[in-house]
Amino acid sequence: MRNSILNVSLRDRSYPIEIGAGLLGEIGEKAAPFVRGRAFVVTDDNVAPLYADKVCAALGAEKIVVKAGEESKSLKTAEDVLETILARGCDRRTVLFSLGGGVVGDLTGFCASVLERGVDFIQIPTTLLAQTDSSVGGKTAVNARAGKNLIGTFYQPKAVFIDTDVLKTLPRRQLLAGYAEVAKYGLILDADFWDFLEQNADKVLSLDEDALCFAVRRSCELKARVVAADEREETGARALLNYGHTFGHAFEAASHFDILHGEGVAAGCVYAAGLSRKLGSDVDVDRIKRHLKSVGLPVCFDSFKTSELLSLMKKDKKTVSDRLNFVCLKAIGRAEIVKDVDSRLVAEVLES
């Protein structure tokens, strides 16, 4: 399948997303127009041995390696990265490349947004979750003691380069975690895409080139459309992308991040569908649960106290004045924001 390019339309901040197998081998040529000065590649110690030297050589860039995992998504790690760059030398023409998954992408974007009051950055995502979700849209963040992604900025990359071949080195658990975000797009925005996934999940997860590239491209198209309409979550449209996340983030935090983001989202999608039913929707919860379970994703977590989960949910960014707001499904392919949901209903869903 040939490389495909789509555009995130944000007026003077628009940027391309290029998707294809083997794209990393062309990264020097592809990224050359964006390199105007000193370049740094931020990666983690899982990805670095696989791709960092090759990418740095192609870009003429310096390498910065952080520890893999959610704990690196912190102000302390951001400070270390920024101080390293400043010590080596930088200016407003410096460009940062993110080479890794969602943690590295969020961290690098955050650092780029505050370094010299904002330098360019480019996303080279290496996980399915990052390729289909976190690398697109310009949300950057680190975690706080109070909760996940509470310290961050809206800061768009200059480009996103997605090489689907790198997923061949991704552990199965990480691949499945990314698939949860892919499935989410079908649930909230595109019933036909959900149908495609039900019929072709095995091909996507076995990395069949055509099925995988289609799933990645469709996910990016759907997200780009929403971001273009509501970049900073001012109208509520972009908040729809957080379907399953209010539950999912609570599961992640309660597990001290032993649960991967995508695993929390997968179960969160099922719980959010259950809440949708309690609020009057006739969405087929069993259908959602059946598909996610069939590919190997978790569909429930019953080892956490309901009171702890509710407390964590009240720190969610959609919560206003302690009133819980949720993304719910009208039907597969159609979502809505429901405000001021009674916490007793949420507790019933958690305990059902």
TORRO-57930 format. One line per 8 residues: number of its first residue (from 0); their letters; for each residue x, y, z of N, C-alpha, C. Coordinates in steps of 0.2 Angstrom, whole numbers. Atoms other than C-alpha are relative to their C-alpha. Layout:
# TORRO-57930
NUM	a	X,Y,Z,X,Y,Z,X,Y,Z | ...
END
This chain:
# TORRO-57930
0	mrnsilnv	4,-6,0,0,0,0,4,6,0 | -4,-6,1,7,17,-5,-1,5,6 | 1,-5,-5,10,31,8,-6,4,-1 | 5,-5,1,-5,42,11,1,6,5 | -1,-7,-4,-5,60,18,-7,3,1 | 6,-4,-1,-20,69,26,3,6,4 | -2,-6,-3,-20,86,34,-5,2,6 | 3,-3,-5,-25,93,50,-1,7,-1
8	slrdrsyp	1,-7,3,-34,109,45,-1,5,6 | 0,-5,-5,-30,123,58,3,7,-2 | -2,-6,3,-27,138,47,8,0,0 | -7,-1,1,-9,144,49,4,-5,4 | -3,6,-4,-6,129,61,-1,-7,-3 | 1,6,3,-11,116,49,6,-4,-1 | -5,4,1,0,101,47,-1,-7,-3 | 1,6,4,2,85,37,1,-6,5
16	ieigagll	-2,6,-3,1,67,44,1,-5,-6 | -2,5,5,10,54,33,0,-7,3 | 1,7,-3,6,36,35,2,-5,-5 | -2,5,5,15,21,27,5,-5,3 | -5,6,-2,25,5,29,7,2,-2 | -7,-1,1,44,8,30,2,8,-1 | -1,-7,0,42,27,32,6,2,4 | -6,-2,-4,56,28,45,7,0,-4
24	geigekaa	-6,0,4,69,23,31,0,7,-4 | 0,-6,4,64,40,23,0,6,4 | 2,-6,-4,63,51,38,5,6,-1 | -5,-5,1,79,61,34,-3,5,-5 | 3,-3,6,71,66,17,-6,4,2 | 7,-2,-2,53,68,24,1,6,5 | 0,-5,-5,58,79,39,5,6,-2 | -5,-5,1,72,89,31,-3,7,-1
32	pfvrgraf	3,-7,0,60,104,27,-2,3,7 | 2,-3,-6,56,106,45,6,1,5 | -6,-1,-4,74,106,52,4,6,-2 | -3,-6,2,80,124,52,6,2,5 | -6,-2,-4,93,123,66,2,-7,4 | -2,6,-4,98,111,80,-6,-5,1 | 6,5,-1,88,95,82,2,-5,5 | -1,4,-5,85,84,96,-6,-6,0
40	vvtddnva	5,5,0,76,67,97,-1,-3,7 | 1,3,-7,68,62,113,-4,-6,-1 | 3,7,1,64,44,115,1,-3,7 | -1,3,-7,64,31,129,4,-6,-1 | -5,6,0,75,16,134,-3,-6,-3 | 3,5,4,63,4,125,1,1,-7 | 0,-1,8,63,12,108,7,2,-2 | -7,-2,2,81,19,108,4,-5,-3
48	plyadkvc	-4,5,3,90,3,105,-3,-3,-7 | 3,2,7,78,-1,90,1,5,-5 | 1,-5,5,77,15,81,4,7,1 | -2,-7,-1,85,30,89,6,2,-4 | -7,-1,4,103,29,81,-2,2,-7 | 2,-1,7,95,27,64,-3,7,-2 | 3,-7,1,84,42,66,4,6,1 | -5,-6,-2,97,53,74,5,1,-6
56	aalgaeki	-5,0,5,109,49,60,-3,3,-6 | 3,-3,6,96,53,46,-2,7,1 | 2,-7,-2,91,69,55,6,5,2 | -5,-4,-3,108,75,61,-2,3,7 | 3,-3,-6,100,76,78,4,-4,6 | -3,2,-6,106,73,96,-6,-4,4 | 4,5,-3,98,59,106,-1,2,8 | 2,0,-7,89,61,123,-4,-6,2
64	vvkagees	4,6,-2,83,45,132,-3,1,7 | 3,0,-7,71,45,146,-2,-8,2 | 2,6,-2,65,30,156,-7,-2,-3 | 7,2,2,50,20,148,-5,0,5 | 5,1,-5,34,21,157,-3,6,2 | 4,-6,-2,21,33,164,3,4,5 | -3,-5,-5,32,39,178,4,5,-3 | -4,-5,3,42,48,165,-4,6,-2
72	kslktaed	4,-5,2,27,59,161,-1,5,6 | -1,-4,-6,32,71,175,3,6,-1 | -4,-6,1,38,88,178,7,-1,1 | -7,1,-1,54,81,185,3,-2,-7 | -3,2,7,57,72,168,1,6,-5 | 0,-5,5,52,87,158,6,5,2 | -5,-5,-2,64,98,168,7,-3,-2 | -6,3,2,78,85,165,1,1,-7
80	vletilar	-1,0,8,75,85,146,1,8,-2 | -1,-7,1,74,104,146,7,3,2 | -7,-2,-3,90,107,156,5,-3,-5 | -5,4,4,99,94,145,0,4,-7 | 0,-4,6,94,104,129,3,6,1 | -3,-7,-1,98,121,136,8,-1,1 | -7,1,-1,115,114,142,4,-1,-7 | -3,1,6,119,108,125,0,5,-5
88	gcdrrtvl	1,-5,4,113,123,116,-6,0,-4 | 6,-1,4,97,129,108,-2,7,-1 | 3,-7,1,88,144,101,-7,-2,-3 | 7,1,2,71,147,93,-1,-4,-6 | 1,4,6,75,137,77,1,-7,2 | 0,7,-2,78,121,87,-6,-3,-1 | 5,4,1,67,107,83,0,-6,4 | 0,7,-4,62,92,95,-4,-5,-4
96	fslgggvv	3,6,3,57,75,88,-2,-4,5 | 2,6,-5,47,63,98,0,-6,-4 | 0,7,3,51,45,94,-2,-5,6 | 3,4,-5,40,34,105,-7,0,0 | 7,0,-1,23,31,112,-3,6,3 | 3,-6,-2,11,42,120,3,4,6 | -3,-3,-5,21,46,135,6,4,-2 | -5,-4,3,36,52,125,-3,5,-4
104	gdltgfca	3,-5,4,25,61,113,-3,6,4 | 2,-6,-4,16,71,127,5,4,3 | -6,-3,-3,32,74,136,4,5,-5 | -4,-4,4,41,80,121,-4,7,-3 | 4,-5,2,27,91,115,-1,5,6 | 1,-5,-5,25,99,132,7,4,1 | -6,-4,-1,44,103,133,1,5,-6 | 0,-4,6,43,110,115,-4,6,1
112	svlergvd	4,-5,-1,29,121,120,2,6,5 | -2,-4,-5,38,129,134,8,2,-1 | -7,-2,1,56,129,128,1,6,-4 | 0,-7,4,61,147,122,-6,3,-2 | 7,-2,1,43,150,124,-3,-3,-7 | 3,3,5,39,138,110,5,-2,-6 | -4,2,6,50,128,97,-4,-5,-3 | 4,5,4,44,117,83,2,-7,3
120	fiqipttl	-2,7,-1,42,98,86,-4,-4,-5 | 2,5,5,38,83,75,-1,-6,4 | 2,6,-3,29,67,80,2,-6,-4 | -1,6,4,36,50,75,-2,-5,5 | 2,5,-5,25,38,85,1,-7,-2 | -2,7,1,30,20,87,-5,-5,4 | 6,4,-3,14,13,96,-6,1,-4 | 7,-1,3,-3,10,89,-4,5,3
128	laqtdssv	3,-5,-3,-10,21,102,2,7,-2 | -2,-6,2,1,35,98,-1,2,-7 | 1,-1,7,-1,33,80,-7,2,-2 | 7,-2,2,-20,34,80,-3,5,5 | 3,-4,-5,-23,45,95,5,6,2 | -4,-6,-3,-10,55,105,5,4,-4 | -4,-4,4,1,60,91,-3,6,-4 | 4,-5,4,-13,70,83,-4,4,4
136	ggktavna	4,-4,-4,-21,85,90,3,5,4 | -4,-5,-3,-8,95,99,-2,0,8 | 1,0,-7,-13,90,117,7,-3,3 | -6,2,-3,3,89,127,-1,1,8 | 1,0,-7,4,86,146,5,-5,4 | -3,5,-5,13,78,161,-5,-1,5 | 5,1,-6,4,71,176,2,3,6 | -1,-3,-7,2,78,193,-2,-5,5
144	ragknlig	2,5,-5,0,70,210,-8,0,0 | 7,0,-1,-18,76,209,-4,-4,-6 | 3,4,6,-21,66,192,3,1,-6 | -3,1,6,-17,62,175,-1,6,-5 | 0,-5,6,-13,75,161,-3,7,3 | 2,-6,-3,-17,90,173,4,6,-1 | -5,-5,2,-2,100,168,2,0,-7 | -1,1,7,-1,103,150,-2,7,-4
152	tfyqpkav	1,-5,5,-3,114,134,-4,-3,-6 | 2,2,6,-12,114,118,6,3,-5 | -6,-3,4,3,115,106,1,-5,-6 | 0,5,6,2,107,88,7,-1,-3 | -6,1,3,16,98,80,1,3,-7 | -1,-2,7,23,103,63,-1,-5,-5 | 1,5,4,21,86,56,-1,-6,4 | 0,6,-4,17,68,61,2,-5,-6
160	fidtdvlk	-2,6,5,26,53,52,-1,-6,3 | 2,7,-3,18,36,55,3,-5,-4 | -3,6,3,28,21,50,-4,-6,3 | 4,5,-3,16,6,53,5,-6,0 | -4,5,-1,31,-6,51,3,-1,7 | -3,0,-7,38,-1,68,-5,-4,5 | 4,4,-5,23,-10,76,1,-7,0 | -2,7,0,31,-26,72,4,-2,6
168	tlprrqll	-4,1,-6,42,-24,87,-4,2,6 | 4,-2,-6,28,-19,98,-3,-6,4 | 3,6,-4,23,-31,112,-8,0,-1 | 7,1,1,6,-38,110,-5,4,4 | 4,-4,-5,-1,-30,126,0,7,-2 | 0,-7,2,4,-13,119,-4,1,-6 | 4,0,6,-4,-17,102,-7,0,2 | 7,0,-2,-20,-21,110,-2,6,4
176	agyaevak	2,-6,-3,-20,-6,121,-1,6,-5 | 2,-5,5,-19,5,105,-6,-2,-4 | 6,2,4,-33,-5,97,-6,3,4 | 6,-3,-4,-44,1,111,-2,7,-2 | 1,-7,2,-42,19,105,-3,0,-7 | 2,1,7,-45,13,87,-8,-1,0 | 7,2,-1,-61,5,92,-5,6,3 | 3,-5,-3,-66,20,102,-3,5,-6
184	yglildad	2,-5,6,-67,31,85,-6,-3,-3 | 6,3,3,-80,18,78,-6,1,5 | 5,-1,-5,-90,19,94,-3,7,0 | 3,-7,-1,-92,38,95,-1,4,-7 | 0,-4,6,-90,44,77,-2,-4,-7 | 1,4,7,-92,30,63,-2,-7,1 | 2,7,-1,-103,15,64,3,-5,-5 | -2,4,5,-97,9,48,8,-3,1
192	fwdfleqn	-7,2,-3,-79,9,55,0,-5,5 | 1,5,-5,-85,-1,70,-1,-7,-4 | 1,7,4,-92,-14,58,6,-3,-3 | -6,2,3,-76,-14,49,5,-4,5 | -5,3,-5,-66,-18,65,-3,-6,2 | 2,6,-2,-78,-31,70,1,-6,-5 | -1,5,5,-75,-40,54,8,-1,-2 | -7,0,2,-56,-36,52,5,1,6
200	adkvlsld	-5,-1,-6,-49,-35,70,6,-5,-1 | -6,4,0,-38,-50,67,5,2,-5 | -5,-2,5,-31,-43,51,4,6,3 | -4,-6,-3,-27,-26,60,5,-2,5 | -5,2,-6,-19,-35,75,5,-5,-2 | -6,4,3,-9,-47,64,4,4,-4 | -4,-5,3,-2,-31,56,-1,-1,-8 | 1,0,8,-9,-35,38,0,7,-2
208	edalcfav	-2,-6,2,-3,-20,29,-6,4,-2 | 6,-3,3,-19,-15,20,-5,2,6 | 5,-1,-5,-31,-17,35,3,5,5 | -3,-4,-5,-19,-9,47,1,7,-2 | -1,-7,3,-15,6,36,-7,4,0 | 7,-3,1,-34,9,33,-2,2,7 | 2,-2,-7,-37,8,52,3,6,3 | -4,-6,-2,-23,20,56,-3,6,-3
216	rrscelka	3,-6,3,-29,32,43,-7,2,2 | 7,-2,-2,-47,32,47,0,3,7 | 0,-3,-6,-43,35,65,2,7,0 | -3,-6,0,-32,49,61,-5,5,-3 | 4,-4,3,-45,56,49,-6,3,5 | 6,-2,-4,-59,56,62,3,4,6 | -2,-5,-5,-48,64,75,2,7,-3 | -1,-6,4,-42,77,63,-6,4,-1
224	rvvaader	7,-4,1,-60,82,59,-2,3,6 | 2,-3,-6,-64,84,77,4,6,3 | -5,-5,-2,-48,94,81,-1,6,-4 | 1,-6,4,-51,105,67,-6,4,2 | 7,-3,-2,-69,109,73,1,3,7 | 0,-2,-8,-64,111,92,7,-1,3 | -7,1,-2,-45,113,94,1,0,8 | -1,-1,-7,-46,118,112,-6,-2,5
232	eetgaral	6,2,-4,-62,110,118,-4,5,3 | 5,-6,-2,-72,126,118,-7,-1,-1 | 7,1,2,-87,119,110,-3,-7,3 | 2,6,-3,-88,102,118,1,-6,-5 | -1,5,5,-85,93,101,6,-5,2 | -6,4,-2,-67,87,106,-1,-4,6 | 1,4,-7,-73,81,123,-2,-7,-2 | 3,6,2,-82,67,113,6,-5,0
240	lnyghtfg	-6,5,1,-64,59,110,2,-3,7 | -2,3,-7,-63,56,129,-5,-6,2 | 5,6,-2,-77,42,128,4,-5,3 | -3,5,-3,-72,29,140,6,2,5 | -6,-3,-3,-58,40,147,-1,2,8 | 1,-2,-7,-66,46,163,0,-7,5 | -1,6,-4,-68,28,169,7,-3,-1 | -6,3,1,-52,23,161,6,3,4
248	hafeaash	-5,-3,-4,-41,36,169,-1,-2,7 | 0,2,-7,-48,31,186,2,-7,1 | -3,7,-1,-44,13,183,8,0,0 | -8,-1,0,-26,18,178,3,2,7 | -3,-3,-6,-23,29,193,-1,-5,6 | 1,5,-5,-31,16,205,5,-5,0 | -5,6,0,-19,3,199,7,3,1 | -7,-3,0,-4,15,201,3,-1,-7
256	fdilhgeg	-2,0,7,-3,14,182,3,-7,-2 | -1,7,3,-1,-5,181,-4,-2,-6 | 5,0,5,-16,-4,170,3,5,-6 | -2,-5,5,-11,3,153,-6,4,-2 | 5,-5,2,-20,18,146,-5,-3,-4 | 5,3,5,-28,8,132,-4,-5,3 | 4,5,-4,-33,-6,144,-6,3,4 | 5,-4,-4,-42,7,155,-5,2,-4
264	vaagcvya	5,-2,5,-50,14,140,-5,-5,-2 | 4,6,2,-56,-3,134,-6,-1,5 | 5,1,-5,-65,-6,150,-4,6,1 | 4,-6,0,-70,12,151,-6,0,-5 | 5,0,5,-79,10,135,-6,-4,1 | 6,4,-2,-90,-4,142,-4,3,5 | 4,-3,-6,-94,5,158,-4,6,-2 | 3,-6,2,-98,21,149,-6,-2,-5
272	aglsrklg	6,2,4,-110,11,137,-5,-2,5 | 5,1,-5,-118,4,153,-3,6,3 | 3,-6,-3,-120,21,160,-5,3,-5 | 4,-2,5,-127,26,143,-7,-3,1 | 7,3,0,-141,13,145,-4,2,6 | 4,-3,-6,-145,19,163,-3,7,-1 | 2,-7,1,-147,36,156,-5,0,-6 | 6,0,5,-160,30,143,2,-2,-7
280	sdvdvdri	-2,2,6,-149,25,128,-2,-8,-1 | 1,7,1,-153,8,119,6,-3,-3 | -6,3,3,-135,5,114,1,-7,2 | -1,7,-1,-130,-13,113,7,-1,4 | -6,1,-4,-118,-15,128,4,-6,-1 | -3,6,1,-115,-33,125,4,-1,-6 | -4,0,7,-110,-31,107,7,4,1 | -7,-4,-1,-96,-18,113,4,-5,4
288	krhlksvg	-4,5,-5,-91,-30,127,3,-6,-4 | -1,6,3,-91,-45,116,6,1,-5 | -6,-1,4,-79,-37,103,6,1,3 | -6,-1,-4,-67,-30,115,3,-6,3 | -2,6,-3,-66,-46,124,3,-5,-4 | -2,5,5,-64,-56,109,7,1,-3 | -6,-2,2,-48,-47,104,5,-1,6 | -4,1,-6,-41,-49,122,1,6,4
296	lpvcfdsf	0,-5,-5,-44,-33,130,-4,-1,6 | 4,0,-6,-51,-31,148,-6,4,-1 | 6,-4,0,-69,-26,149,-3,2,7 | 2,-2,-7,-70,-24,168,5,-1,4 | -5,0,-5,-60,-21,183,-4,0,7 | 4,0,-6,-68,-26,200,3,0,6 | -4,0,-6,-54,-25,212,1,7,3 | -1,-7,-3,-55,-6,216,-7,2,3
304	ktsellsl	6,-2,-3,-67,2,228,-3,5,-4 | 4,-5,3,-81,12,221,1,7,2 | -1,-6,-3,-78,26,233,7,3,-3 | -6,-3,2,-60,28,227,0,2,-8 | 0,-1,7,-64,27,208,-4,7,-1 | 4,-6,0,-78,41,211,4,6,2 | -4,-6,-2,-65,52,220,5,1,-6 | -5,-2,6,-53,50,205,-4,3,-5
312	mkkdkktv	4,-3,5,-67,54,193,-1,7,1 | 1,-7,-1,-70,70,201,5,5,-1 | -6,-4,3,-53,76,196,1,0,-7 | 0,0,7,-57,72,178,-1,7,-3 | 1,-7,3,-55,88,167,-7,2,-2 | 7,-1,2,-73,86,162,-4,2,6 | 4,-2,-6,-79,88,180,0,7,1 | 0,-7,-1,-85,105,184,-4,1,7
320	sdrlnfvc	3,-1,-7,-88,110,203,-3,-7,3 | 1,6,-3,-88,92,208,-6,-4,-4 | 6,3,4,-102,88,195,3,-5,-5 | -3,5,4,-98,72,185,-3,1,-7 | 2,0,7,-99,74,166,3,-6,-4 | -2,6,4,-98,59,154,-1,1,-7 | 2,2,7,-97,55,136,-3,-6,0 | 5,6,0,-111,43,133,-2,-1,-8
328	lkaigrae	2,2,7,-117,34,117,-8,0,-1 | 7,1,2,-134,37,109,-1,-6,-4 | 0,6,3,-130,23,98,7,-2,-2 | -7,1,3,-114,15,90,1,4,-5 | -1,-5,5,-107,29,80,-2,7,2 | 2,-7,-2,-115,43,89,0,1,8 | -1,-2,-8,-110,51,106,-2,7,1 | 2,-6,-3,-115,65,117,3,1,7
336	ivkdvdsr	-2,-2,-6,-109,74,132,-6,0,5 | 6,0,-5,-121,71,147,3,3,7 | -3,-4,-5,-118,84,161,-4,-2,7 | 3,0,-7,-121,83,180,-3,-7,1 | 3,7,-1,-123,64,181,0,-2,7 | 1,2,-8,-129,57,198,5,-5,1 | -5,4,-2,-114,49,206,-3,-7,2 | 3,7,-2,-126,35,212,-1,-4,-6
344	lvaevles	0,4,7,-129,30,194,7,-3,-2 | -6,2,2,-111,29,191,3,-6,5 | -2,5,-5,-108,19,207,-4,-7,-2 | 4,6,2,-122,7,201,4,-4,-6 | -3,3,5,-113,4,185,7,-3,2 | -6,2,-2,-96,2,193,-1,-7,4 | 1,6,-4,-104,-12,205,-4,-5,-4 | 4,5,3,-114,-20,192,4,-6,-3
END
